[in-house]
Amino acid sequence: MVRPVIGVTLVAPPACSRPQVGFRLLAAFGLGQLGPFGIWTFPLVYLVVPLVAAYHLQADGPEAFVREEVPRLTQGLGWVLAFQAWALALVDRFPLPDERAVLALHVQRSSPPGALHALARLLTGLPLGLVLWLAGAAALPLWLASQGSLLALGRQPSWLGAPLRALLSANARFLVAHASVSRSRLGARAPGVHLTASPPPSAQPS
């Protein structure tokens, strides 16, 4: 049986609060995230994580990197993805550091690449990173429709949530590989990748 390399699980209840719609729009935009479109958050993470990974691989060696830095990088990427999930209205609670996690990122550890390979992600990840960034912009109409549904019905229909979940899952796979947390190829679809919420948004009462 092939174990999943990356798993993303939404822990918090799906978004269903009407007052959160306006707050989410203003706060997320102020923090550089307009729904699925990371105005500057995605480019910032894209630039920072390979540099951090390459530095620690060179300074500490691969064993210490896996033992000490991979958990930190996984935790940091988990928060970034939780913030994206909140901005996408897939969860209703902002991911504050001192609260129970709204999203759990699970990564099967593997031997990391070398420092130069990690640094090269800045170039090798550019095509897919640009695609995901533009996909976030293209998903804005779906996100706006989901906000309208939350205001009108108090819930997000599954047909609107599904593509937003797929985008979040694709971002997770990309960022984990981009940070050299896993040796999976950039853009590789790891077996068992999942993104779940319980109960599903379509089952929320209005």
C-alpha positions as CSV (number, residue, x, y, z in Angstrom):
1,M,0.0,0.0,0.0
2,V,1.4,3.4,-1.0
3,R,1.3,5.9,1.9
4,P,0.2,9.4,1.1
5,V,3.0,11.9,0.9
6,I,0.9,15.0,1.6
7,G,-2.5,15.3,3.3
8,V,-4.4,18.4,4.1
9,T,-7.4,18.1,6.5
10,L,-9.7,21.0,7.4
11,V,-10.3,20.7,11.1
12,A,-12.6,23.7,11.8
13,P,-16.2,23.7,10.7
14,P,-16.9,25.0,7.2
15,A,-17.7,28.7,6.7
16,C,-21.4,29.4,7.5
17,S,-21.3,32.8,9.3
18,R,-22.7,35.8,7.5
19,P,-20.9,38.4,9.6
20,Q,-17.6,36.8,8.7
21,V,-18.1,37.6,5.0
22,G,-17.4,41.3,5.3
23,F,-14.7,40.9,7.9
24,R,-13.0,38.2,5.8
25,L,-13.0,40.4,2.7
26,L,-11.5,43.4,4.5
27,A,-9.0,41.5,6.7
28,A,-7.8,39.1,4.0
29,F,-7.3,41.9,1.5
30,G,-5.4,43.9,4.1
31,L,-3.1,40.9,4.6
32,G,-2.5,40.4,0.9
33,Q,-5.0,37.7,0.1
34,L,-8.1,38.4,-2.0
35,G,-10.0,35.1,-1.7
36,P,-8.1,32.6,-3.9
37,F,-5.7,35.2,-5.2
38,G,-2.5,35.7,-3.1
39,I,-1.7,39.3,-4.1
40,W,1.6,39.3,-2.4
41,T,1.4,36.4,0.1
42,F,2.0,33.7,-2.5
43,P,4.9,35.5,-4.1
44,L,6.4,36.2,-0.7
45,V,6.2,32.5,0.4
46,Y,7.5,31.4,-3.0
47,L,10.7,33.5,-2.5
48,V,11.3,32.8,1.2
49,V,10.8,29.1,1.7
50,P,13.5,27.8,-0.7
51,L,16.0,30.3,0.8
52,V,15.3,29.1,4.3
53,A,15.5,25.4,3.2
54,A,18.8,25.9,1.3
55,Y,20.3,27.8,4.2
56,H,19.5,25.1,6.8
57,L,20.5,22.3,4.5
58,Q,23.9,23.9,4.0
59,A,24.4,25.0,7.6
60,D,23.0,22.1,9.5
61,G,23.2,19.1,7.1
62,P,20.3,16.9,5.8
63,E,19.8,14.9,9.0
64,A,19.4,18.0,11.2
65,F,17.2,19.6,8.5
66,V,14.8,16.7,8.6
67,R,14.9,16.4,12.4
68,E,14.6,20.1,13.3
69,E,13.6,22.3,10.3
70,V,11.1,20.1,8.5
71,P,8.6,20.2,11.5
72,R,9.0,24.0,11.6
73,L,8.5,24.4,7.9
74,T,5.5,22.0,8.0
75,Q,4.0,24.1,10.8
76,G,4.6,27.3,9.0
77,L,3.2,26.1,5.7
78,G,0.2,24.7,7.6
79,W,-0.5,28.1,8.9
80,V,-0.2,29.7,5.4
81,L,-2.6,27.1,4.0
82,A,-5.0,27.6,7.0
83,F,-5.0,31.3,6.2
84,Q,-5.7,30.5,2.6
85,A,-8.6,28.2,3.6
86,W,-10.0,31.0,5.7
87,A,-9.7,33.5,2.9
88,L,-11.4,31.0,0.6
89,A,-14.3,30.7,3.1
90,L,-13.6,27.0,3.4
91,V,-13.4,27.5,7.2
92,D,-15.1,30.1,9.4
93,R,-12.4,30.8,12.0
94,F,-9.2,32.8,11.4
95,P,-6.1,30.7,12.3
96,L,-4.8,32.4,15.4
97,P,-1.5,30.8,16.7
98,D,-2.9,30.2,20.2
99,E,-6.1,28.5,19.1
100,R,-6.8,24.9,18.0
101,A,-5.6,24.4,14.4
102,V,-8.2,25.0,11.7
103,L,-6.2,23.0,9.2
104,A,-3.8,20.1,9.6
105,L,-0.9,19.5,7.1
106,H,0.4,16.0,7.1
107,V,3.7,15.3,5.3
108,Q,5.5,11.9,5.1
109,R,9.2,12.7,5.7
110,S,11.8,11.7,3.2
111,S,15.4,12.4,2.6
112,P,15.8,16.0,1.5
113,P,17.6,17.3,-1.6
114,G,20.9,19.1,-1.4
115,A,21.2,22.8,-0.7
116,L,21.8,23.8,-4.3
117,H,18.8,21.7,-5.4
118,A,16.7,23.5,-2.8
119,L,17.9,26.9,-3.9
120,A,17.2,25.9,-7.6
121,R,13.5,25.7,-6.7
122,L,13.4,29.4,-7.2
123,L,13.8,28.8,-10.9
124,T,12.4,25.3,-11.4
125,G,9.2,26.2,-9.5
126,L,8.6,29.4,-11.4
127,P,6.3,27.9,-14.2
128,L,4.0,26.0,-11.9
129,G,4.1,28.8,-9.3
130,L,3.0,31.3,-11.9
131,V,0.2,28.9,-13.0
132,L,-1.1,28.5,-9.5
133,W,-0.9,32.3,-8.9
134,L,-2.9,33.0,-12.0
135,A,-5.3,30.1,-11.2
136,G,-6.1,32.0,-8.0
137,A,-6.9,35.1,-10.0
138,A,-9.1,33.0,-12.4
139,A,-11.0,31.5,-9.4
140,L,-12.1,34.9,-8.1
141,P,-15.6,34.7,-9.8
142,L,-16.2,31.3,-8.0
143,W,-15.0,32.8,-4.7
144,L,-17.3,35.9,-5.1
145,A,-20.2,33.5,-5.9
146,S,-19.4,31.6,-2.7
147,Q,-19.5,34.8,-0.7
148,G,-22.9,35.7,-2.2
149,S,-24.1,32.2,-1.3
150,L,-22.9,32.6,2.3
151,L,-24.7,35.9,2.5
152,A,-28.0,34.7,1.0
153,L,-28.1,31.1,2.3
154,G,-25.7,30.9,5.1
155,R,-23.7,28.1,3.4
156,Q,-21.3,27.4,0.6
157,P,-22.7,24.9,-2.0
158,S,-20.4,21.9,-2.7
159,W,-20.1,22.8,-6.4
160,L,-18.6,26.1,-5.4
161,G,-16.4,24.7,-2.6
162,A,-15.0,21.8,-4.6
163,P,-12.8,23.8,-7.1
164,L,-11.6,26.1,-4.2
165,R,-10.6,23.0,-2.3
166,A,-8.8,21.6,-5.3
167,L,-6.9,24.9,-5.6
168,L,-5.9,24.7,-1.9
169,S,-4.8,21.1,-2.3
170,A,-2.7,22.0,-5.3
171,N,-1.1,24.9,-3.4
172,A,-0.3,22.4,-0.6
173,R,1.5,20.0,-2.9
174,F,3.4,22.8,-4.5
175,L,4.6,24.5,-1.3
176,V,5.7,21.2,0.4
177,A,7.9,20.4,-2.6
178,H,9.0,24.0,-3.0
179,A,10.2,24.0,0.6
180,S,12.1,20.8,0.1
181,V,10.0,19.2,2.9
182,S,9.3,16.3,0.6
183,R,11.4,15.1,-2.4
184,S,8.2,14.7,-4.5
185,R,8.6,16.5,-7.8
186,L,7.1,20.0,-8.1
187,G,3.5,19.5,-9.3
188,A,3.5,15.7,-8.7
189,R,0.2,14.4,-7.6
190,A,1.0,12.4,-4.5
191,P,-1.2,9.3,-3.9
192,G,-3.7,9.9,-1.2
193,V,-3.7,13.6,-1.2
194,H,-6.9,14.7,0.5
195,L,-8.7,17.8,1.6
196,T,-11.8,17.1,3.8
197,A,-14.2,19.0,5.9
198,S,-16.8,17.5,8.2
199,P,-19.6,18.1,7.8
200,P,-19.4,19.2,4.2
201,P,-20.4,22.8,3.4
202,S,-23.5,21.8,1.5
203,A,-24.8,20.1,4.6
204,Q,-24.6,23.2,6.8
205,P,-28.0,24.6,7.9
206,S,-29.0,28.0,6.6
